[in-house]
């Protein structure tokens, strides 16, 4: 081969010659190839580079060129289609012989848990803004907790006795018959709800829920194979007359309710209705699961709060849930389940089976926090901060969306419940369409809100939005968020809800 031979010609010759070598065997040196094929060193180098690119040759600096080992065959494409059959198989059935659904739909929870991207105002948040978190007090409590004797040992299965005693006093109030032995410590309110429903209702059973209600409850119930049955709520809470009818019609043995600052409406169960709820449950031989999620989120103008239903129930009708998470930090997942009678043993058995126990450092930290002088100061700061945000949101909605203002402005919790004007009697499909269009357009405009359909166990009576104020940094951000929401609503209504 003359010096003028092309790189392509040499590469073709070498491509055939390397078949004589075993994988990993060293090829002749560049000097040998130059002499053998009468080419320049540059031509040899470029020809070898071409074979390296084809995966036929590998080079090692200072060692030379080698025949490449055969490449591993590409992995077989994964085929997970078999799971569609496995996950849809429903061997269990209801009393009527119908298959039990096992669908787990977290979309309602994600609408308030997922943080929006930068630049989008968070009017959908489920937790108070970090500025309302007692970071210094938590850090100090965690430091003290870490130095407690046995802080990293295995805790009692039911929880630390001192923490159980604190919850018993908080739930039962002065003179209550509730004792520390009636309290179980759980890893937050959501696991407590799961434990309660699994303990109280067999798969396929109906469970009565408020309408509208917390989406996390609906998700838990459906994941357990239960059938949520809605009972309407108005500005005075759940209606005892309809509750009694629902117990009789369904045979349900469980009601889950939020008597204080109900999510999403903000309603407080009126003094006149409280006895009726307990009477209806007793008459049906049913339990009332009281989710007291917002007691720590009372605003500074709330006035004296009504006691929990559990404090007025000597007969074990009420299973009470109280969590520290909302009012402290999303990561301080410590809550309590309180119950009396044989049901406590079942709750304990399920709690231990599912999670063994709550991490002791978290329990010790919670105990240090609630026992410190900073605790009451923090509650006052949260109450003041939430009141300012609530007033800012109510004022902005009255100015920007006067026709869509909430019917109730509660003195607790972290959100307002809006019914979009013009959807009454329009049907579930129209309501869903307007909600979806407004929510999507609002997100494009730079503000996140939660659609109302996730809060209903059945067809919603109209289009709703849950607009949160607790997760927002400032009143100015609230005003800007509502301005963007108004722009979105006007755009949807101007186009009849047509997609963009």
Backbone torsions as a table, in degrees:
resi	resn	phi	psi	omega
1	UNK	NA	130.8	-179.2
2	UNK	-77.9	163.5	178.9
3	UNK	-56.5	-26.8	-177.3
4	UNK	-79.8	-0.1	-179.8
5	UNK	-59.0	142.7	-175.8
6	UNK	-80.2	159.2	175.8
7	UNK	-60.7	-38.2	-178.5
8	UNK	-64.5	-38.7	179.6
9	UNK	-66.0	-43.1	179.2
10	UNK	-66.0	-40.6	178.7
11	UNK	-61.2	-38.7	178.0
12	UNK	-63.8	-40.4	178.8
13	UNK	-64.9	-46.9	-178.6
14	UNK	-65.8	-32.8	179.7
15	UNK	-59.6	-36.6	178.9
16	UNK	-78.8	-37.4	-176.5
17	UNK	-67.5	-34.5	-175.5
18	UNK	-69.2	-12.7	175.0
19	UNK	-61.9	-22.4	-179.7
20	UNK	-78.3	-9.7	-176.9
21	UNK	-101.8	149.2	176.7
22	UNK	-79.5	154.6	176.4
23	UNK	-56.4	128.8	-178.9
24	UNK	90.4	-9.5	-179.0
25	UNK	-76.9	145.2	-177.0
26	UNK	-76.4	139.2	176.9
27	UNK	-88.0	165.7	175.9
28	UNK	-56.1	151.1	-179.4
29	UNK	-67.8	164.0	178.3
30	UNK	-60.4	-37.1	179.4
31	UNK	-63.1	-42.4	179.0
32	UNK	-63.6	-42.0	-179.5
33	UNK	-65.8	-36.8	177.7
34	UNK	-61.9	-46.7	-178.2
35	UNK	-70.0	-41.0	-176.1
36	UNK	-66.2	-40.8	-172.6
37	UNK	-106.2	4.3	176.7
38	UNK	51.7	52.3	178.4
39	UNK	-126.5	170.0	179.2
40	UNK	-79.9	158.0	175.3
41	UNK	-58.2	-33.4	178.9
42	UNK	-63.8	-42.7	179.4
43	UNK	-62.3	-41.7	178.5
44	UNK	-62.5	-45.8	-178.8
45	UNK	-60.9	-42.4	-178.8
46	UNK	-70.8	-35.9	178.1
47	UNK	-65.4	-43.0	177.5
48	UNK	-63.9	-38.6	177.8
49	UNK	-61.0	-38.1	178.7
50	UNK	-63.9	-39.8	179.3
51	UNK	-71.0	-33.2	174.5
52	UNK	-62.2	-43.9	180.0
53	UNK	-61.9	-30.7	178.8
54	UNK	-81.4	-5.8	-179.6
55	UNK	81.2	13.4	-179.3
56	UNK	-90.7	-24.3	-174.8
57	UNK	-133.1	145.7	170.3
58	UNK	-121.7	149.2	177.8
59	UNK	-121.7	147.3	176.4
60	UNK	-127.8	121.3	-178.5
61	UNK	-54.1	126.1	178.6
62	UNK	83.5	-9.5	-178.0
63	UNK	-112.6	-29.4	179.2
64	UNK	117.6	-161.9	-178.4
65	UNK	-109.9	147.0	-176.6
66	UNK	-136.4	150.6	173.1
67	UNK	-68.0	130.8	-177.1
68	UNK	-70.0	146.1	175.1
69	UNK	-75.8	149.0	-179.0
70	UNK	-57.2	134.6	177.3
71	UNK	-66.4	144.2	177.8
72	UNK	-64.4	141.9	178.5
73	UNK	-61.8	145.5	-180.0
74	UNK	-60.0	143.6	-179.4
75	UNK	-62.1	147.1	177.8
76	UNK	-63.8	133.2	178.2
77	UNK	-56.0	134.6	-179.3
78	UNK	-65.5	142.5	178.3
79	UNK	-126.9	98.2	-179.5
80	UNK	-100.4	14.0	-176.8
81	UNK	-63.2	-25.1	179.7
82	UNK	-60.7	-25.3	-177.1
83	UNK	-67.1	-25.5	178.9
84	UNK	-60.5	-37.8	178.3
85	UNK	-73.3	-46.0	-176.3
86	UNK	-63.2	-41.3	-177.1
87	UNK	-77.2	-19.0	-179.8
88	UNK	-93.7	-7.5	178.9
89	UNK	-69.3	125.7	-177.6
90	UNK	-124.3	85.5	-178.4
91	UNK	-69.8	-28.7	-179.4
92	UNK	-82.1	148.8	-179.5
93	UNK	-134.1	161.7	175.2
94	UNK	-77.5	177.2	178.4
95	UNK	-61.2	-26.9	179.0
96	UNK	-85.8	2.9	179.2
97	UNK	85.6	7.9	-179.8
98	UNK	-86.8	144.6	179.5
99	UNK	-66.3	143.6	178.3
100	UNK	-82.4	127.0	176.5
101	UNK	-71.6	142.5	177.3
102	UNK	-120.7	17.3	-176.0
103	UNK	-63.0	136.2	176.0
104	UNK	-114.4	111.1	-176.0
105	UNK	-118.6	103.2	-179.5
106	UNK	-90.0	10.0	-171.7
107	UNK	-60.7	-37.6	178.1
108	UNK	-64.5	-36.3	177.1
109	UNK	-71.4	-42.5	-178.3
110	UNK	-63.4	-25.9	179.4
111	UNK	-63.8	-21.4	178.8
112	UNK	-116.5	-15.2	-178.7
113	UNK	-91.7	-37.3	-175.0
114	UNK	-72.5	127.5	178.4
115	UNK	-75.3	133.3	178.7
116	UNK	-70.9	162.3	178.9
117	UNK	-67.9	163.8	178.5
118	UNK	-55.4	139.6	179.1
119	UNK	95.0	-13.9	178.7
120	UNK	-98.9	124.7	-178.3
121	UNK	-74.8	131.9	-171.1
122	UNK	-90.6	80.7	172.1
123	UNK	-95.1	22.4	177.3
124	UNK	-122.8	2.2	-170.8
125	UNK	-66.1	146.0	178.9
126	UNK	-98.5	-9.2	-179.6
127	UNK	-123.1	149.9	176.5
128	UNK	-60.1	154.3	-179.7
129	UNK	-60.5	148.9	179.1
130	UNK	-53.2	-26.9	178.0
131	UNK	-67.5	-16.2	176.1
132	UNK	-98.5	8.3	178.2
133	UNK	-93.5	135.2	-179.0
134	UNK	-80.6	67.4	-172.0
135	UNK	-60.0	-44.6	-179.1
136	UNK	-66.1	-43.6	180.0
137	UNK	-65.4	-37.8	177.4
138	UNK	-66.0	-42.6	179.3
139	UNK	-62.6	-42.6	178.7
140	UNK	-65.5	-41.3	179.1
141	UNK	-64.2	-40.6	179.1
142	UNK	-64.8	-39.6	179.2
143	UNK	-64.5	-45.5	179.1
144	UNK	-65.6	-39.3	-179.0
145	UNK	-62.8	-38.4	-179.0
146	UNK	-65.5	-21.7	179.7
147	UNK	-94.7	-2.2	178.4
148	UNK	-67.4	142.4	176.0
149	UNK	-58.6	129.3	178.4
150	UNK	73.9	17.9	-175.5
151	UNK	-59.5	-27.1	-178.0
152	UNK	-106.6	11.2	176.3
153	UNK	-80.0	172.2	176.4
154	UNK	-71.2	127.8	180.0
155	UNK	-83.1	168.4	170.5
156	UNK	-58.5	144.4	-176.7
157	UNK	-57.0	-37.2	-176.7
158	UNK	-81.3	-13.1	-177.1
159	UNK	118.5	165.5	179.3
160	UNK	-63.9	133.3	-177.3
161	UNK	-57.1	-40.3	-178.3
162	UNK	-65.9	-37.0	178.9
163	UNK	-71.1	-39.3	176.2
164	UNK	-62.4	-38.8	178.8
165	UNK	-65.6	-39.4	178.5
166	UNK	-63.2	-46.1	178.7
167	UNK	-62.5	-39.7	-179.8
168	UNK	-60.8	-41.0	178.6
169	UNK	-67.8	-41.7	-178.4
170	UNK	-66.0	-39.5	-176.5
171	UNK	-79.0	-47.7	-173.7
172	UNK	-80.4	-28.6	-177.4
173	UNK	77.9	177.7	-178.9
174	UNK	-64.1	137.0	177.3
175	UNK	76.1	8.4	-178.0
176	UNK	-74.8	152.5	175.5
177	UNK	-81.8	-6.0	180.0
178	UNK	-69.6	131.5	-177.6
179	UNK	-119.6	165.9	175.6
180	UNK	-56.9	-29.5	179.6
181	UNK	-68.1	-14.6	179.4
182	UNK	-91.3	4.9	-171.9
183	UNK	-118.6	136.2	171.8
184	UNK	-117.5	137.3	176.2
185	UNK	-89.1	130.9	-179.2
186	UNK	-123.9	166.5	-177.7
187	UNK	-87.6	56.6	179.0
188	UNK	106.3	168.0	-177.3
189	UNK	-70.7	-35.8	-178.5
190	UNK	-64.1	-48.0	174.3
191	UNK	-60.5	-32.5	177.7
192	UNK	-64.6	-41.6	176.0
193	UNK	-60.7	-44.3	179.5
194	UNK	-60.2	-46.1	179.4
195	UNK	-61.6	-44.9	-178.0
196	UNK	-61.8	-46.1	-178.3
197	UNK	-67.4	-38.6	178.1
198	UNK	-66.2	-32.3	-179.1
199	UNK	-77.0	-31.9	-168.2
200	UNK	-101.3	-20.4	-173.6
201	UNK	-135.2	127.8	176.4
202	UNK	-75.6	157.2	177.3
203	UNK	-53.7	136.6	-179.4
204	UNK	93.8	-11.8	-176.9
205	UNK	-78.6	153.3	172.5
206	UNK	-78.2	149.4	171.6
207	UNK	-134.2	128.7	-177.5
208	UNK	-81.4	135.3	179.9
209	UNK	-133.7	154.6	175.2
210	UNK	-68.6	153.9	178.1
211	UNK	-131.5	112.4	2.6
212	UNK	-77.0	171.0	-178.3
213	UNK	-148.7	176.0	-178.8
214	UNK	-66.3	124.1	-177.7
215	UNK	-60.5	-30.4	178.5
216	UNK	-62.7	-31.7	175.8
217	UNK	-67.3	-45.3	179.6
218	UNK	-62.0	-39.9	179.4
219	UNK	-64.8	-43.6	179.2
220	UNK	-62.9	-45.9	-178.0
221	UNK	-62.6	-46.3	-177.9
222	UNK	-69.2	-35.2	177.5
223	UNK	-64.8	-28.0	178.3
224	UNK	-87.5	3.5	-179.9
225	UNK	78.8	18.5	178.9
226	UNK	-91.9	163.7	-177.7
227	UNK	-113.5	100.8	178.3
228	UNK	-66.3	129.6	178.5
229	UNK	-116.7	118.7	-174.0
230	UNK	-78.9	142.0	172.6
231	UNK	-125.3	122.8	-171.6
232	UNK	-61.5	148.1	175.9
233	UNK	-117.9	139.5	170.8
234	UNK	-122.2	-162.8	-174.0
235	UNK	-67.6	-13.0	177.4
236	UNK	-105.4	12.8	178.2
237	UNK	97.9	-165.9	-178.7
238	UNK	-65.2	146.6	-176.5
239	UNK	-91.2	114.1	-177.2
240	UNK	-61.4	-31.3	-179.8
241	UNK	-65.3	-45.3	177.8
242	UNK	-71.9	-27.8	177.5
243	UNK	-65.0	-45.2	177.8
244	UNK	-60.7	-41.7	178.1
245	UNK	-63.8	-39.8	-179.5
246	UNK	-65.3	-40.7	176.5
247	UNK	-60.1	-45.1	-177.9
248	UNK	-68.3	-40.0	-175.1
249	UNK	-73.1	-33.6	-172.9
250	UNK	-103.0	-21.4	-173.2
251	UNK	73.3	16.4	-178.6
252	UNK	-62.8	149.9	179.0
253	UNK	-120.6	11.9	-179.5
254	UNK	-144.5	134.8	168.5
255	UNK	-122.8	133.4	172.7
256	UNK	-111.4	126.3	-178.1
257	UNK	-144.8	163.1	176.7
258	UNK	-124.9	89.0	-175.6
259	UNK	-67.1	-20.0	-175.6
260	UNK	-116.3	116.6	179.0
261	UNK	53.1	59.1	-173.2
262	UNK	-55.2	140.0	178.1
263	UNK	-98.3	114.4	20.8
264	UNK	-107.6	-6.6	-168.2
265	UNK	-74.6	-25.5	-174.8
266	UNK	83.7	3.8	-176.7
267	UNK	-67.0	147.6	172.7
268	UNK	-111.7	127.2	179.6
269	UNK	-59.4	122.8	-173.1
270	UNK	-69.9	154.1	178.5
271	UNK	-56.2	-33.2	-179.0
272	UNK	-70.1	-28.3	-176.0
273	UNK	-90.7	-21.1	-175.9
274	UNK	-56.3	-49.8	179.2
275	UNK	-62.8	-33.6	-178.4
276	UNK	-65.9	-36.0	178.4
277	UNK	-64.7	-45.5	-179.9
278	UNK	-67.4	-38.2	177.8
279	UNK	-63.1	-43.9	-179.5
280	UNK	-61.8	-40.6	179.6
281	UNK	-67.7	-44.0	179.4
282	UNK	-61.6	-41.6	-178.8
283	UNK	-63.5	-30.8	-179.3
284	UNK	-89.8	-3.7	-174.9
285	UNK	63.8	40.5	-172.2
286	UNK	-117.9	161.1	174.5
287	UNK	-95.6	149.9	170.5
288	UNK	-112.6	116.3	174.4
289	UNK	-90.6	111.9	-176.5
290	UNK	-97.9	108.6	179.3
291	UNK	-92.7	97.7	-174.6
292	UNK	-95.2	58.3	-169.3
293	UNK	-71.6	-25.0	-166.9
294	UNK	-111.3	12.7	-177.2
295	UNK	-62.4	-33.3	177.2
296	UNK	-80.9	-2.5	-178.2
297	UNK	-107.2	23.7	176.7
298	UNK	-69.4	138.6	179.2
299	UNK	-79.5	161.9	-173.3
300	UNK	-67.3	-16.3	177.4
301	UNK	-101.0	16.5	-175.0
302	UNK	-72.4	-27.2	-175.3
303	UNK	77.2	-175.3	-179.6
304	UNK	-62.0	134.0	179.7
305	UNK	-89.1	146.1	174.7
306	UNK	-65.7	149.7	178.7
307	UNK	-68.9	160.4	173.8
308	UNK	-61.3	153.2	174.1
309	UNK	-58.4	-32.4	-179.1
310	UNK	-61.1	-30.0	-179.6
311	UNK	-72.0	-16.9	-178.8
312	UNK	-110.1	17.3	-174.8
313	UNK	-124.4	98.9	179.4
314	UNK	-83.3	-8.4	-168.7
315	UNK	-104.0	7.4	176.9
316	UNK	77.8	20.6	176.9
317	UNK	-72.0	-37.6	-172.8
318	UNK	-93.4	130.3	167.3
319	UNK	-106.8	116.5	-169.0
320	UNK	-103.3	139.9	176.6
321	UNK	-121.9	126.4	176.7
322	UNK	-133.9	128.6	-177.1
323	UNK	-120.0	146.0	173.7
324	UNK	-92.2	-9.1	-168.7
325	UNK	-64.3	-50.1	-174.6
326	UNK	-57.5	-41.8	-172.3
327	UNK	-89.4	-3.9	-179.8
328	UNK	-117.2	-72.3	-176.4
329	UNK	-161.5	144.8	176.9
330	UNK	-58.2	-22.2	-177.3
331	UNK	-95.3	-6.9	173.7
332	UNK	-90.0	78.5	-172.8
333	UNK	-89.3	83.3	179.8
334	UNK	-135.0	127.2	-180.0
335	UNK	-146.2	177.7	-178.9
336	UNK	-134.8	142.6	168.2
337	UNK	-110.4	124.4	179.7
338	UNK	-119.9	131.6	-179.2
339	UNK	-157.2	158.6	177.6
340	UNK	-122.7	147.0	174.0
341	UNK	94.4	-169.8	-176.4
342	UNK	-58.2	-25.5	-178.5
343	UNK	-61.6	-27.0	-179.1
344	UNK	-62.4	-36.3	179.2
345	UNK	-65.3	-38.3	179.2
346	UNK	-69.8	-41.3	176.4
347	UNK	-59.2	-43.4	-179.8
348	UNK	-63.7	-41.8	-178.7
349	UNK	-62.9	-42.7	-179.8
350	UNK	-69.5	-41.2	178.6
351	UNK	-58.3	-46.0	-178.9
352	UNK	-67.8	-41.6	-179.7
353	UNK	-61.8	-40.7	-175.8
354	UNK	-76.9	-41.8	-169.3
355	UNK	-140.2	7.0	-178.1
356	UNK	65.5	-73.0	-177.4
357	UNK	-165.4	167.8	176.3
358	UNK	-85.4	137.9	-178.4
359	UNK	-49.9	128.9	-175.8
360	UNK	-60.7	-41.0	178.6
361	UNK	-57.9	-35.3	177.0
362	UNK	-66.8	-42.9	178.9
363	UNK	-63.9	-42.7	179.6
364	UNK	-63.8	-39.6	178.6
365	UNK	-64.3	-44.8	178.0
366	UNK	-60.2	-42.2	-179.8
367	UNK	-64.4	-42.1	177.1
368	UNK	-63.2	-40.4	-177.0
369	UNK	-65.9	-53.1	-174.2
370	UNK	-70.8	-16.4	177.5
371	UNK	-93.4	1.6	-177.3
372	UNK	-97.5	156.9	175.5
373	UNK	-60.4	-23.6	-179.1
374	UNK	-67.0	-20.4	-174.7
375	UNK	-63.5	-51.9	-178.9
376	UNK	-65.9	-35.8	176.8
377	UNK	-63.3	-40.3	179.4
378	UNK	-63.7	-45.0	179.4
379	UNK	-59.7	-39.8	177.8
380	UNK	-65.9	-40.1	179.5
381	UNK	-65.2	-40.9	177.6
382	UNK	-63.6	-44.4	179.3
383	UNK	-59.3	-40.7	179.2
384	UNK	-70.7	-43.8	-179.9
385	UNK	-63.7	-40.3	179.0
386	UNK	-69.1	-36.6	178.1
387	UNK	-62.8	-45.2	179.4
388	UNK	-59.6	-43.6	-179.2
389	UNK	-68.1	-40.3	178.3
390	UNK	-61.4	-46.2	-179.5
391	UNK	-63.9	-37.5	178.4
392	UNK	-64.5	-41.6	-179.6
393	UNK	-68.6	-44.5	-179.8
394	UNK	-61.8	-40.3	179.7
395	UNK	-66.8	-43.0	-179.3
396	UNK	-65.7	-39.9	178.8
397	UNK	-66.0	-40.4	178.6
398	UNK	-62.7	-33.8	-178.6
399	UNK	-80.9	-44.7	-172.0
400	UNK	-91.3	-34.1	-176.5
401	UNK	-133.6	64.0	-174.5
402	UNK	-61.3	-27.8	179.6
403	UNK	-82.2	-8.6	-176.4
404	UNK	-118.3	19.4	-177.2
405	UNK	-66.7	152.8	179.1
406	UNK	-69.2	147.8	176.9
407	UNK	-72.0	-25.0	-175.5
408	UNK	-132.6	131.0	172.8
409	UNK	-113.2	96.8	-173.2
410	UNK	-76.6	161.8	177.8
411	UNK	-100.8	31.1	177.0
412	UNK	-162.6	166.8	-178.1
413	UNK	85.1	-168.9	-173.7
414	UNK	-134.3	22.3	-176.2
415	UNK	-156.5	167.7	172.0
416	UNK	-123.3	152.0	-175.7
417	UNK	-111.1	114.9	-175.9
418	UNK	-107.4	136.4	167.0
419	UNK	-103.3	122.0	-179.2
420	UNK	-69.7	132.4	-175.5
421	UNK	-65.1	146.5	172.4
422	UNK	88.4	5.9	-179.2
423	UNK	-105.8	-5.1	-180.0
424	UNK	-61.1	128.5	179.7
425	UNK	74.0	3.5	-177.5
426	UNK	-80.9	-11.5	179.6
427	UNK	96.1	154.5	-176.2
428	UNK	-61.0	-38.3	-177.9
429	UNK	-63.1	-44.0	179.2
430	UNK	-65.6	-40.4	179.0
431	UNK	-62.8	-47.0	178.7
432	UNK	-59.7	-39.1	-177.4
433	UNK	-66.1	-44.9	-179.3
434	UNK	-66.6	-43.6	177.1
435	UNK	-55.9	-50.2	-177.4
436	UNK	-61.6	-43.3	-178.2
437	UNK	-66.4	-43.8	-179.0
438	UNK	-67.0	-43.4	-179.4
439	UNK	-61.4	-44.9	-179.6
440	UNK	-67.0	-43.5	-179.3
441	UNK	-66.8	-37.4	177.8
442	UNK	-62.7	-40.6	179.3
443	UNK	-64.1	-40.3	176.6
444	UNK	-64.2	-30.7	179.3
445	UNK	-81.3	-6.6	175.5
446	UNK	99.9	27.0	175.4
447	UNK	-143.5	136.0	-179.5
448	UNK	-105.0	128.9	174.1
449	UNK	-130.2	162.0	-177.2
450	UNK	-99.4	126.4	178.0
451	UNK	-67.9	146.9	-174.3
452	UNK	-77.8	-17.5	-173.3
453	UNK	-62.3	-27.3	-179.3
454	UNK	-67.7	-13.7	-173.9
455	UNK	-95.2	3.9	-177.3
456	UNK	-117.3	134.3	178.1
457	UNK	-77.7	-21.8	178.4
458	UNK	-129.2	-159.9	-178.6
459	UNK	-63.8	130.8	178.4
460	UNK	-71.2	147.3	-180.0
461	UNK	-80.6	2.1	179.5
462	UNK	173.0	179.7	179.6
463	UNK	-85.4	130.7	-178.9
464	UNK	-132.9	158.8	171.4
465	UNK	-134.2	139.8	169.0
466	UNK	-100.4	117.4	-176.5
467	UNK	-111.6	114.8	-175.1
468	UNK	-93.1	146.4	174.4
469	UNK	-117.7	-15.8	-174.1
470	UNK	-68.4	-33.4	-173.2
471	UNK	-85.1	-0.1	-174.5
472	UNK	-92.6	145.9	-173.3
473	UNK	-71.3	-35.8	-171.8
474	UNK	-151.8	165.2	176.6
475	UNK	-67.5	-32.4	176.9
476	UNK	-63.9	-38.3	177.5
477	UNK	-66.6	-34.8	176.2
478	UNK	-63.0	-46.8	-179.9
479	UNK	-60.3	-42.1	179.1
480	UNK	-68.0	-38.3	178.7
481	UNK	-62.5	-41.7	179.5
482	UNK	-69.8	-34.9	175.9
483	UNK	-61.1	-43.8	177.5
484	UNK	-65.0	-37.4	177.9
485	UNK	-64.1	-41.4	177.6
486	UNK	-60.1	-43.1	178.0
487	UNK	-58.2	-42.2	179.9
488	UNK	-65.6	-45.2	-179.7
489	UNK	-62.4	-44.6	-179.9
490	UNK	-63.3	-39.3	179.5
491	UNK	-64.2	-43.2	-179.9
492	UNK	-64.7	-43.0	-177.8
493	UNK	-71.8	-31.0	179.2
494	UNK	-68.4	-30.1	-178.8
495	UNK	-101.9	5.8	-177.8
496	UNK	68.5	21.5	179.9
497	UNK	79.7	11.6	179.8
498	UNK	-65.9	138.3	179.1
499	UNK	-64.2	146.7	178.7
500	UNK	-82.8	NA	NA
